[in-house]
Amino acid sequence: MNFFKNLVKDKSVEKKNDSKKQTEIKENVWQDRMIKFDVRMTELQMCPGEEIVDSMNNVEDTKGNNGDKGSLIITNLRLMWFCDFDRHINLTIGYDCVISNEIKDVNSILRGGMTQCLNLRTKYQNSRYEFVFTCGVEEIQGRLFQTF
C-alpha cells in the first residue's frame, strides 16, 4: 500500500492560476491518451489533477503476464498495472485508448481454472491491443468490474 501513496505527488505544490501555465499542464498530460509498457516508475506517478479512484492487489494481467500477481490502480485518467515481484514489468492504459470493455471467462493460472475477467480492447497510434485482467480474490472480483 505504501507504493500507492508514493505515486501521489506532494500536494503542497502551488496551484498555477495563469492560463498559459494551465495550457502547458494540459499539453504535458499524456496519461489519458497513451498506452505505455514497462515504463520507469516516475512515469507511473500521478500527474496534476489525477486522482486514484480504486486500487486492488492480487490482479493478474492474464494475457500479457499470465501467472504474475500484480496490483491495479484505477485513476480518473488511466488504468495502471504493475507486477508485485518486478515493478519494471508494468503498463499504463489511458482511457482515451479504450475502444471497448467486457467481462469474459478465461483460464487463470493464479486462480487455477476458469474465472471472470475484465477484457479491454484498445487502440494506440496504428496498433490495437487487448488486455485481460483477472482478480485473484473472488470477494473483490466484482469490484474490479464495477469500478472500471
DSSP file (Angstrom, degrees, kcal/mol; ACC not computed):
  #  RESIDUE AA STRUCTURE BP1 BP2  ACC     N-H-->O    O-->H-N    N-H-->O    O-->H-N    TCO  KAPPA ALPHA  PHI   PSI    X-CA   Y-CA   Z-CA
    1    1 A M     >        0   0    0      0, 0.0     4,-1.5     0, 0.0     3,-0.3   0.000 360.0 360.0 360.0 -27.8    0.0    0.0    0.0
    2    2 A N  H  >  +     0   0    0      1,-0.2     4,-1.9     2,-0.2     5,-0.2   0.851 360.0  60.3 -60.2 -33.5    3.0    2.3    0.5
    3    3 A F  H  > S+     0   0    0      1,-0.2     4,-1.0     2,-0.2    -1,-0.2   0.903 101.3  52.7 -62.0 -40.4    3.7    2.2   -3.2
    4    4 A F  H >> S+     0   0    0     -3,-0.3     4,-0.6     1,-0.2     3,-0.6   0.908 108.7  50.4 -60.6 -41.7    0.2    3.6   -3.9
    5    5 A K  H >< S+     0   0    0     -4,-1.5     3,-0.8     1,-0.2    -1,-0.2   0.859 105.6  56.4 -64.8 -35.5    1.0    6.5   -1.6
    6    6 A N  H 3< S+     0   0    0     -4,-1.9    -1,-0.2     1,-0.2    -2,-0.2   0.729  96.9  64.7 -69.5 -21.4    4.3    7.2   -3.3
    7    7 A L  H << S+     0   0    0     -4,-1.0    39,-3.2    -3,-0.6     2,-0.6   0.790  85.6  83.3 -71.8 -25.8    2.6    7.6   -6.6
    8    8 A V  S << S-     0   0    0     -3,-0.8     3,-0.1    -4,-0.6    37,-0.1  -0.683  81.0-134.8 -83.3 121.9    0.8   10.7   -5.4
    9    9 A K        -     0   0    0     -2,-0.6     2,-0.1    37,-0.2    -2,-0.1  -0.258  39.5 -72.7 -71.9 163.0    2.9   13.8   -5.7
   10   10 A D    >   -     0   0    0      1,-0.2     3,-1.0     2,-0.1    -1,-0.2  -0.364  37.5-152.0 -59.1 123.5    3.3   16.3   -3.0
   11   11 A K  T 3  S+     0   0    0      1,-0.2    -1,-0.2    -2,-0.1    -2,-0.1   0.522  82.9  82.4 -77.2  -5.5    0.0   18.3   -2.8
   12   12 A S  T 3   +     0   0    0      2,-0.1    -1,-0.2     3,-0.0     2,-0.1   0.491  61.0 118.9 -80.5  -0.8    1.8   21.4   -1.4
   13   13 A V  S <  S-     0   0    0     -3,-1.0    -4,-0.0     1,-0.1     0, 0.0  -0.430  77.2-101.5 -64.9 136.8    2.9   22.4   -4.9
   14   14 A E        -     0   0    0     -2,-0.1     2,-0.3     1,-0.1    -1,-0.1  -0.272  33.9-114.0 -61.3 141.7    1.5   25.9   -5.7
   15   15 A K        -     0   0    0     -3,-0.1     2,-0.9     1,-0.1    -1,-0.1  -0.588  25.0-131.0 -76.1 139.0   -1.6   25.9   -8.0
   16   16 A K        +     0   0    0     -2,-0.3    -1,-0.1     1,-0.2    -2,-0.0  -0.810  31.6 170.5 -97.2 106.4   -0.9   27.5  -11.3
   17   17 A N        +     0   0    0     -2,-0.9     2,-0.2     4,-0.1    -1,-0.2   0.660  45.2 105.4 -89.4 -17.7   -3.6   30.1  -12.0
   18   18 A D  S  > S-     0   0    0      1,-0.1     4,-2.1     2,-0.0     3,-0.2  -0.459  70.7-137.9 -66.5 131.1   -2.0   31.6  -15.0
   19   19 A S  H  > S+     0   0    0      1,-0.2     4,-2.1     2,-0.2    -1,-0.1   0.831 102.6  56.0 -62.8 -32.9   -3.8   30.5  -18.2
   20   20 A K  H  > S+     0   0    0      1,-0.2     4,-2.0     2,-0.2    -1,-0.2   0.919 108.9  46.5 -64.6 -42.5   -0.5   29.9  -20.0
   21   21 A K  H  > S+     0   0    0      2,-0.2     4,-2.1     1,-0.2    -2,-0.2   0.868 109.7  54.0 -68.5 -35.3    0.7   27.6  -17.3
   22   22 A Q  H  X S+     0   0    0     -4,-2.1     4,-2.2     2,-0.2    -1,-0.2   0.902 108.3  50.2 -63.2 -40.3   -2.7   25.8  -17.3
   23   23 A T  H  X S+     0   0    0     -4,-2.1     4,-2.2     1,-0.2    -2,-0.2   0.900 108.7  52.3 -63.8 -40.9   -2.3   25.2  -21.1
   24   24 A E  H  X S+     0   0    0     -4,-2.0     4,-1.8     1,-0.2    -2,-0.2   0.901 108.5  50.7 -61.4 -41.5    1.2   23.9  -20.5
   25   25 A I  H  X S+     0   0    0     -4,-2.1     4,-0.9     1,-0.2    -2,-0.2   0.935 110.0  49.4 -62.8 -45.9    0.0   21.4  -18.0
   26   26 A K  H >< S+     0   0    0     -4,-2.2     3,-0.6     1,-0.2    -1,-0.2   0.890 111.4  49.4 -61.0 -40.0   -2.8   20.2  -20.3
   27   27 A E  H 3< S+     0   0    0     -4,-2.2    -1,-0.2     1,-0.2    -2,-0.2   0.815 110.4  50.9 -69.6 -29.6   -0.2   19.7  -23.1
   28   28 A N  H 3< S+     0   0    0     -4,-1.8     2,-0.8    -5,-0.2    -1,-0.2   0.588  86.3  98.3 -84.3 -10.3    2.1   17.8  -20.8
   29   29 A V    <<  +     0   0    0     -4,-0.9    -4,-0.0    -3,-0.6     3,-0.0  -0.703  34.3 152.6 -82.1 112.8   -0.6   15.4  -19.7
   30   30 A W    >>  +     0   0    0     -2,-0.8     3,-1.9     2,-0.1     4,-0.8   0.509  43.8  97.8-110.2 -13.0   -0.2   12.2  -21.7
   31   31 A Q  T 34 S+     0   0    0      1,-0.3     3,-0.2     2,-0.2    64,-0.1   0.747  86.1  43.4 -57.2 -32.1   -1.7    9.8  -19.2
   32   32 A D  T 34 S+     0   0    0     62,-0.2    64,-2.3     1,-0.2    65,-0.3   0.539 117.4  45.5 -90.4  -6.2   -5.2    9.7  -20.7
   33   33 A R  T <4 S+     0   0    0     -3,-1.9     2,-0.3    63,-0.2    -2,-0.2   0.395 103.1  62.3-118.0   1.5   -4.1    9.4  -24.3
   34   34 A M     <  -     0   0    0     -4,-0.8    60,-2.1    -3,-0.2     2,-0.5  -0.890  56.9-145.2-132.9 158.1   -1.3    6.8  -24.4
   35   35 A I  E     -A   93   0A   0     -2,-0.3     2,-0.4    58,-0.2    58,-0.2  -0.993  27.4-180.0-116.1 128.0   -0.5    3.2  -23.7
   36   36 A K  E     -A   92   0A   0     56,-2.2    56,-2.2    -2,-0.5     2,-0.4  -0.985  13.4-153.2-132.7 143.1    2.9    2.5  -22.4
   37   37 A F  E    S-A   91   0A   0     -2,-0.4    54,-0.2    54,-0.2    52,-0.1  -0.902  71.7  -4.2-114.6 141.6    4.7   -0.7  -21.4
   38   38 A D  S    S+     0   0    0     52,-3.2    -1,-0.2    -2,-0.4    53,-0.1   0.875  84.3 174.9  49.0  52.3    7.5   -1.2  -18.8
   39   39 A V        -     0   0    0     -3,-0.2    -1,-0.1     1,-0.1     2,-0.1  -0.376  38.2 -89.1 -83.8 164.0    7.9    2.5  -18.0
   40   40 A R    >>  -     0   0    0      1,-0.1     3,-1.5    -2,-0.1     4,-0.5  -0.381  41.1-111.5 -65.7 153.0   10.1    4.0  -15.4
   41   41 A M  G >4 S+     0   0    0      1,-0.3     3,-1.0     2,-0.2     4,-0.4   0.787 115.9  65.6 -61.2 -27.8    8.5    4.3  -12.0
   42   42 A T  G >4 S+     0   0    0      1,-0.3     3,-0.8     2,-0.2    -1,-0.3   0.817  96.2  57.0 -64.7 -28.2    8.5    8.1  -12.4
   43   43 A E  G <4 S+     0   0    0     -3,-1.5    -1,-0.3     1,-0.2    -2,-0.2   0.659 100.0  58.6 -77.1 -15.0    6.1    7.8  -15.3
   44   44 A L  G << S+     0   0    0     -3,-1.0    -1,-0.2    -4,-0.5    -2,-0.2   0.526  83.7 109.1 -87.4  -6.3    3.6    5.9  -13.0
   45   45 A Q  S <  S-     0   0    0     -3,-0.8   -37,-0.2    -4,-0.4   -38,-0.1  -0.337  82.0 -95.8 -68.2 153.6    3.5    8.9  -10.7
   46   46 A M        -     0   0    0    -39,-3.2   -37,-0.2     4,-0.1    -1,-0.1  -0.399  35.4-140.6 -70.2 143.2    0.3   10.9  -10.6
   47   47 A C    >   -     0   0    0      1,-0.1     3,-2.3    -2,-0.1   -38,-0.1  -0.548  43.2 -67.8 -95.6 168.2    0.1   14.0  -12.8
   48   48 A P  T 3  S+     0   0    0      0, 0.0    -1,-0.1     0, 0.0     3,-0.1  -0.350 125.0  15.1 -57.6 129.5   -1.6   17.2  -11.7
   49   49 A G  T 3  S+     0   0    0      1,-0.3     2,-0.4    -2,-0.1    27,-0.1   0.276  95.5 125.1  89.6 -10.9   -5.4   16.7  -11.5
   50   50 A E    <   -     0   0    0     -3,-2.3     2,-0.4    25,-0.1    -1,-0.3  -0.667  37.4-175.7 -84.9 136.2   -5.1   12.9  -11.5
   51   51 A E        -     0   0    0     -2,-0.4    25,-1.5    -3,-0.1     2,-0.4  -0.981  29.3-113.0-133.4 143.9   -6.7   11.1   -8.6
   52   52 A I  E     -B   75   0A   0     -2,-0.4    23,-0.3    23,-0.2     3,-0.1  -0.624  27.6-179.8 -74.9 126.3   -6.8    7.4   -7.6
   53   53 A V  E     -     0   0A   0     21,-3.1     2,-0.3    -2,-0.4    22,-0.2   0.830  67.5 -18.4 -91.3 -42.5  -10.4    6.0   -7.9
   54   54 A D  E     -B   74   0A   0     20,-2.0    20,-3.2     2,-0.0    -1,-0.4  -0.981  55.3-159.1-160.4 156.4   -9.6    2.5   -6.7
   55   55 A S  E     -B   73   0A   0     -2,-0.3     2,-0.3    18,-0.2    18,-0.2  -0.995  10.4-173.4-143.3 145.1   -6.7    0.1   -6.2
   56   56 A M  E     -B   72   0A   0     16,-2.6    16,-2.8    -2,-0.3     3,-0.2  -0.992  11.8-148.8-141.3 144.2   -6.5   -3.6   -5.9
   57   57 A N  E    S+     0   0A   0     -2,-0.3    80,-0.3    14,-0.2    79,-0.2  -0.582  76.7  43.3-101.1 170.9   -3.9   -6.3   -5.1
   58   58 A N  E    S+     0   0A   0     12,-0.4    78,-4.5     1,-0.2     2,-0.5   0.879  75.1 148.1  60.7  41.6   -3.8   -9.8   -6.5
   59   59 A V  E     -BC  70 135A   0     11,-2.8    11,-1.5    76,-0.3     2,-0.5  -0.924  33.9-152.0-109.3 131.7   -4.7   -8.8  -10.0
   60   60 A E  E     -BC  69 134A   0     74,-3.5    74,-2.5    -2,-0.5     2,-1.6  -0.865  17.1-140.7-105.2 131.7   -3.2  -10.8  -12.9
   61   61 A D  E  >  - C   0 133A   0      7,-0.6     4,-2.8    -2,-0.5    72,-0.2  -0.715  32.3-173.6 -82.5  85.4   -2.5   -9.4  -16.4
   62   62 A T  T  4 S+     0   0    0     -2,-1.6     4,-0.3    70,-1.4    -1,-0.2   0.787  71.9  39.4 -62.8 -34.8   -3.8  -12.7  -17.8
   63   63 A K  T  4 S+     0   0    0     69,-0.9     3,-0.3     2,-0.1    -1,-0.2   0.915 127.7  27.9 -83.2 -43.9   -3.0  -12.1  -21.4
   64   64 A G  T  4 S+     0   0    0     68,-0.3    -2,-0.2     1,-0.2    -1,-0.1   0.834 137.7  18.1 -90.2 -34.1    0.4  -10.4  -21.1
   65   65 A N  S >< S-     0   0    0     -4,-2.8     3,-2.3     3,-0.1    -4,-0.4  -0.403  78.1-173.4-136.4  56.7    1.8  -11.7  -17.9
   66   66 A N  T 3  S+     0   0    0     -4,-0.3    -4,-0.1    -3,-0.3     3,-0.1  -0.309  74.4  19.7 -58.9 127.1   -0.1  -14.9  -17.1
   67   67 A G  T 3  S+     0   0    0      1,-0.3     2,-0.6    -2,-0.1    -1,-0.3   0.233  94.8 116.3  97.6 -12.9    0.8  -16.2  -13.7
   68   68 A D    <   -     0   0    0     -3,-2.3    -7,-0.6    -7,-0.2     2,-0.3  -0.810  58.3-142.7 -93.7 120.9    2.3  -13.0  -12.4
   69   69 A K  E     +B   60   0A   0     -2,-0.6    15,-2.3    -9,-0.1    16,-0.5  -0.618  35.0 156.2 -79.6 138.5    0.4  -11.5   -9.4
   70   70 A G  E     -BD  59  83A   0    -11,-1.5   -11,-2.8    -2,-0.3   -12,-0.4  -0.814  38.5 -99.0-148.5-172.7    0.3   -7.7   -9.5
   71   71 A S  E     - D   0  82A   0     11,-2.5    11,-2.0    -2,-0.2     2,-0.4  -0.918  24.2-151.8-120.8 145.7   -1.5   -4.5   -8.4
   72   72 A L  E     -BD  56  81A   0    -16,-2.8   -16,-2.6    -2,-0.4     2,-0.5  -0.962   6.3-167.9-120.7 132.2   -4.0   -2.5  -10.4
   73   73 A I  E     -BD  55  80A   0      7,-3.0     7,-3.0    -2,-0.4     2,-0.6  -0.984   3.8-163.2-120.6 125.9   -4.6    1.2   -9.9
   74   74 A I  E     +BD  54  79A   0    -20,-3.2   -21,-3.1    -2,-0.5   -20,-2.0  -0.946  16.8 173.6-109.7 121.0   -7.6    2.9  -11.5
   75   75 A T  E     -B   52   0A   0      3,-2.9   -23,-0.2    -2,-0.6   -25,-0.1  -0.553  49.4 -97.4-113.7-178.1   -7.4    6.7  -11.7
   76   76 A N  S    S+     0   0    0    -25,-1.5   -24,-0.1    -2,-0.2     3,-0.1   0.592 123.2  33.3 -75.8  -9.0   -9.6    9.3  -13.3
   77   77 A L  S    S-     0   0    0      1,-0.3    18,-2.1   -26,-0.2    19,-0.3   0.663 123.9  -5.9-114.9 -26.6   -7.3    9.3  -16.4
   78   78 A R  E     - E   0  94A   0     16,-0.2    -3,-2.9    17,-0.1     2,-0.4  -0.947  56.7-110.0-160.9 172.5   -5.9    5.8  -16.8
   79   79 A L  E     -DE  74  93A   0     14,-2.3    14,-3.0    -2,-0.3     2,-0.4  -0.976  32.0-167.9-116.2 132.3   -5.5    2.2  -15.6
   80   80 A M  E     -DE  73  92A   0     -7,-3.0    -7,-3.0    -2,-0.4     2,-0.4  -0.966   6.8-177.6-123.5 139.1   -2.1    1.1  -14.3
   81   81 A W  E     +DE  72  91A   0     10,-2.4    10,-2.5    -2,-0.4     2,-0.3  -0.995   3.9 177.0-130.9 139.8   -0.9   -2.4  -13.6
   82   82 A F  E     -DE  71  90A   0    -11,-2.0   -11,-2.5    -2,-0.4     8,-0.2  -0.997  33.1-110.3-142.7 146.7    2.4   -3.5  -12.2
   83   83 A C  E     -D   70   0A   0      6,-2.8   -13,-0.3     3,-0.5     6,-0.2  -0.504  20.2-141.8 -71.9 136.1    3.9   -6.8  -11.2
   84   84 A D  S    S+     0   0    0    -15,-2.3     3,-0.3    -2,-0.2   -14,-0.1   0.820  99.6  44.8 -69.2 -30.9    4.4   -7.2   -7.5
   85   85 A F  S    S+     0   0    0    -16,-0.5     2,-0.3     1,-0.3    -1,-0.2   0.773 128.4  21.0 -87.2 -27.2    7.7   -9.1   -7.9
   86   86 A D    >   -     0   0    0      3,-0.2     3,-2.3     1,-0.1    -3,-0.5  -0.805  62.7-168.4-143.6  97.4    9.3   -6.9  -10.5
   87   87 A R  T 3  S+     0   0    0     -2,-0.3    -3,-0.1     1,-0.3    -1,-0.1   0.586  82.9  76.0 -68.2  -8.2    7.9   -3.4  -10.8
   88   88 A H  T 3  S+     0   0    0      1,-0.1     2,-0.9    -6,-0.1    -1,-0.3   0.681  81.5  77.1 -73.5 -15.7    9.7   -2.8  -14.0
   89   89 A I  S <  S+     0   0    0     -3,-2.3    -6,-2.8    -6,-0.2     2,-0.3  -0.847  74.8 118.9 -93.1 106.0    7.0   -5.0  -15.5
   90   90 A N  E     - E   0  82A   0     -2,-0.9   -52,-3.2    -8,-0.2     2,-0.3  -0.944  42.5-155.0-156.8 171.5    4.1   -2.6  -15.8
   91   91 A L  E     -AE  37  81A   0    -10,-2.5   -10,-2.4    -2,-0.3     2,-0.4  -0.984   4.9-155.5-155.2 154.4    1.7   -0.9  -18.1
   92   92 A T  E     -AE  36  80A   0    -56,-2.2   -56,-2.2    -2,-0.3     2,-0.5  -0.999  10.2-166.5-133.0 129.7   -0.4    2.2  -18.2
   93   93 A I  E     -AE  35  79A   0    -14,-3.0   -14,-2.3    -2,-0.4   -58,-0.2  -0.958  13.1-143.3-123.2 113.4   -3.5    2.5  -20.4
   94   94 A G  E >   - E   0  78A   0    -60,-2.1     3,-1.8    -2,-0.5     4,-0.4  -0.506  18.0-127.9 -73.4 141.9   -5.2    5.9  -21.0
   95   95 A Y  G >  S+     0   0    0    -18,-2.1     3,-1.1     1,-0.3   -62,-0.1   0.772 106.5  66.4 -64.1 -25.7   -8.9    5.8  -21.1
   96   96 A D  G 3  S+     0   0    0    -64,-2.3    -1,-0.3   -19,-0.3   -63,-0.2   0.711  98.3  55.5 -67.2 -17.9   -8.9    7.6  -24.5
   97   97 A C  G <  S+     0   0    0     -3,-1.8    26,-2.4   -65,-0.3     2,-0.5   0.601  82.4 104.8 -87.9 -13.5   -7.3    4.5  -25.9
   98   98 A V  E <   +F  122   0A   0     -3,-1.1    24,-0.3    -4,-0.4     3,-0.1  -0.573  39.5 175.1 -77.7 122.3  -10.1    2.1  -24.8
   99   99 A I  E     -     0   0A   0     22,-3.1     2,-0.3    -2,-0.5    23,-0.2   0.866  66.7 -16.4 -88.7 -46.4  -12.4    1.1  -27.6
  100  100 A S  E     -F  121   0A   0     21,-1.6    21,-2.8     2,-0.0    -1,-0.4  -0.983  54.3-157.8-155.3 161.6  -14.5   -1.4  -25.6
  101  101 A N  E     +F  120   0A   0     -2,-0.3     2,-0.3    19,-0.2    19,-0.2  -0.993  17.0 162.3-143.1 149.1  -14.6   -3.4  -22.4
  102  102 A E  E     -F  119   0A   0     17,-2.0    17,-3.2    -2,-0.3     2,-0.5  -0.979  38.5-107.8-157.4 164.8  -16.4   -6.5  -21.4
  103  103 A I  E     +F  118   0A   0     -2,-0.3     2,-0.3    15,-0.2    15,-0.2  -0.881  44.7 171.9-100.2 128.8  -16.5   -9.3  -18.8
  104  104 A K  E     -F  117   0A   0     13,-1.9    13,-2.4    -2,-0.5     2,-0.5  -0.826  35.4-109.7-130.6 167.4  -15.3  -12.6  -20.1
  105  105 A D  E     +F  116   0A   0     -2,-0.3     2,-0.3    11,-0.2    11,-0.2  -0.893  45.2 165.7 -98.3 129.4  -14.5  -16.1  -18.9
  106  106 A V  E     -F  115   0A   0      9,-3.0     9,-2.6    -2,-0.5     2,-0.6  -0.896  41.2-103.6-137.8 167.1  -10.8  -17.0  -19.1
  107  107 A N  E     -F  114   0A   0     -2,-0.3     2,-0.5     7,-0.2     7,-0.2  -0.854  37.8-164.7 -94.3 120.4   -8.3  -19.6  -17.8
  108  108 A S  E  >> -F  113   0A   0      5,-2.8     5,-1.8    -2,-0.6     4,-1.4  -0.908  20.0-158.2-110.7 129.8   -6.2  -18.2  -15.0
  109  109 A I  T  45S+     0   0    0     -2,-0.5    -1,-0.2     2,-0.2   -43,-0.0   0.914  98.2  48.9 -67.7 -42.8   -3.0  -19.8  -13.7
  110  110 A L  T  45S+     0   0    0      1,-0.2    -1,-0.2     2,-0.1   -41,-0.0   0.886 116.7  41.0 -64.9 -39.2   -3.3  -17.9  -10.4
  111  111 A R  T  45S-     0   0    0      2,-0.2    -1,-0.2    26,-0.0    -2,-0.2   0.682 106.9-128.0 -84.1 -18.6   -6.9  -18.9   -9.8
  112  112 A G  T  <5S+     0   0    0     -4,-1.4     2,-0.3     1,-0.2    -3,-0.2   0.931  71.7   2.9  74.7  46.4   -6.4  -22.4  -11.1
  113  113 A G  E   <S-F  108   0A   0     -5,-1.8    -5,-2.8     2,-0.0     2,-0.2  -0.959 107.5 -11.7 146.2-161.5   -9.2  -22.7  -13.7
  114  114 A M  E     +F  107   0A   0     -2,-0.3     2,-0.3    -7,-0.2    -7,-0.2  -0.498  63.2 154.4 -76.0 139.3  -11.9  -20.7  -15.4
  115  115 A T  E     -F  106   0A   0     -9,-2.6    -9,-3.0    -2,-0.2     2,-0.2  -0.956  43.9 -90.8-153.8 167.4  -12.8  -17.3  -13.9
  116  116 A Q  E     -F  105   0A   0     -2,-0.3    19,-0.4   -11,-0.2     2,-0.3  -0.569  44.2-179.1 -85.1 151.8  -14.2  -14.0  -15.0
  117  117 A C  E     -F  104   0A   0    -13,-2.4   -13,-1.9    -2,-0.2     2,-0.6  -0.944  33.4-108.9-144.5 164.0  -12.0  -11.2  -16.2
  118  118 A L  E     -FG 103 133A   0     15,-2.9    15,-2.7    -2,-0.3     2,-0.5  -0.887  35.0-161.8 -95.2 120.3  -12.1   -7.6  -17.4
  119  119 A N  E     -FG 102 132A   0    -17,-3.2   -17,-2.0    -2,-0.6     2,-0.5  -0.917   5.8-169.7-109.2 123.1  -11.3   -7.6  -21.1
  120  120 A L  E     -FG 101 131A   0     11,-3.2    11,-2.6    -2,-0.5     2,-0.5  -0.947   9.5-161.6-115.0 130.1  -10.2   -4.3  -22.7
  121  121 A R  E     +FG 100 130A   0    -21,-2.8   -22,-3.1    -2,-0.5   -21,-1.6  -0.946  25.2 174.6-105.8 128.8   -9.8   -3.7  -26.4
  122  122 A T  E     -FG  98 129A   0      7,-3.1     7,-1.9    -2,-0.5     2,-0.4  -0.848  24.6-153.7-133.5 164.9   -7.6   -0.6  -27.1
  123  123 A K  E     + G   0 128A   0    -26,-2.4     2,-0.4    -2,-0.3     5,-0.2  -0.988  13.3 173.7-141.3 131.3   -6.1    1.3  -29.9
  124  124 A Y  E >   - G   0 127A   0      3,-2.6     3,-2.2    -2,-0.4     2,-0.2  -0.974  65.3 -39.7-140.7 125.9   -2.9    3.5  -29.7
  125  125 A Q  T 3  S-     0   0    0     -2,-0.4   -91,-0.0     1,-0.3     0, 0.0  -0.438 125.0 -25.7  55.0-122.3   -1.4    5.0  -32.8
  126  126 A N  T 3  S+     0   0    0     -2,-0.2     2,-0.3    -3,-0.1    -1,-0.3   0.216 121.7  88.6-103.6  15.5   -1.6    2.3  -35.5
  127  127 A S  E <   - G   0 124A   0     -3,-2.2    -3,-2.6     2,-0.0     2,-0.4  -0.856  59.5-149.7-117.4 149.2   -1.7   -0.7  -33.2
  128  128 A R  E     - G   0 123A   0     -2,-0.3     2,-0.3    -5,-0.2    -5,-0.2  -0.928  17.1-171.8-113.9 141.6   -4.5   -2.5  -31.4
  129  129 A Y  E     - G   0 122A   0     -7,-1.9    -7,-3.1    -2,-0.4     2,-0.4  -0.947  13.7-153.0-132.0 151.0   -4.1   -4.2  -28.1
  130  130 A E  E     - G   0 121A   0     -2,-0.3     2,-0.4    -9,-0.2    -9,-0.2  -0.996  13.0-169.4-123.9 131.2   -6.1   -6.5  -25.9
  131  131 A F  E     - G   0 120A   0    -11,-2.6   -11,-3.2    -2,-0.4     2,-0.5  -0.954   4.4-166.2-121.3 139.7   -5.7   -6.6  -22.2
  132  132 A V  E     - G   0 119A   0     -2,-0.4   -70,-1.4   -13,-0.2   -69,-0.9  -0.984   5.5-171.7-129.0 119.8   -7.2   -9.2  -19.8
  133  133 A F  E     -CG  61 118A   0    -15,-2.7   -15,-2.9    -2,-0.5     2,-0.4  -0.949   0.9-173.1-116.9 129.0   -7.2   -8.6  -16.1
  134  134 A T  E     -C   60   0A   0    -74,-2.5   -74,-3.5    -2,-0.5     2,-0.5  -0.971  19.2-135.5-121.7 133.5   -8.3  -11.2  -13.5
  135  135 A C  E     -C   59   0A   0    -19,-0.4   -76,-0.3    -2,-0.4   -77,-0.1  -0.762   5.0-152.8 -90.1 130.5   -8.7  -10.6   -9.8
  136  136 A G  S    S+     0   0    0    -78,-4.5     2,-0.6    -2,-0.5   -77,-0.1   0.585  80.6  69.7 -77.9 -11.2   -7.2  -13.3   -7.6
  137  137 A V    >>  -     0   0    0    -79,-0.3     3,-1.1   -80,-0.3     4,-0.7  -0.933  69.1-156.6-113.4 114.0   -9.6  -12.6   -4.8
  138  138 A E  H >> S+     0   0    0     -2,-0.6     3,-0.6     1,-0.3     4,-0.6   0.819  89.1  62.2 -60.1 -33.2  -13.1  -13.7   -5.5
  139  139 A E  H 34 S+     0   0    0      1,-0.2    -1,-0.3     2,-0.1     4,-0.2   0.822 113.8  33.2 -64.9 -31.4  -14.6  -11.3   -2.9
  140  140 A I  H <> S+     0   0    0     -3,-1.1     4,-1.4     1,-0.1    -1,-0.2   0.386  90.7  97.1-105.4   4.2  -13.3   -8.2   -4.7
  141  141 A Q  H <X S+     0   0    0     -4,-0.7     4,-1.2    -3,-0.6     3,-0.4   0.909  84.5  50.5 -59.0 -43.5  -13.5   -9.5   -8.3
  142  142 A G  H  X S+     0   0    0     -4,-0.6     4,-2.5     1,-0.2    -1,-0.2   0.830 103.5  60.3 -63.7 -32.0  -16.9   -7.8   -8.8
  143  143 A R  H  > S+     0   0    0      1,-0.2     4,-2.9    -3,-0.2     5,-0.3   0.867  98.9  57.6 -64.2 -36.2  -15.4   -4.5   -7.6
  144  144 A L  H  X S+     0   0    0     -4,-1.4     4,-1.7    -3,-0.4    -1,-0.2   0.928 111.4  41.7 -58.1 -46.2  -12.8   -4.6  -10.4
  145  145 A F  H  < S+     0   0    0     -4,-1.2    -2,-0.2     2,-0.2    -1,-0.2   0.911 116.6  47.8 -70.0 -42.9  -15.6   -4.7  -13.0
  146  146 A Q  H  < S+     0   0    0     -4,-2.5    -2,-0.2     1,-0.2    -1,-0.2   0.923 111.4  49.5 -65.4 -45.3  -17.8   -2.1  -11.2
  147  147 A T  H  <        0   0    0     -4,-2.9    -1,-0.2     1,-0.3    -2,-0.2   0.927 360.0 360.0 -62.3 -45.6  -15.0    0.4  -10.7
  148  148 A F     <        0   0    0     -4,-1.7    -1,-0.3    -5,-0.3    -2,-0.2   0.527 360.0 360.0 -67.1 360.0  -13.8    0.3  -14.2
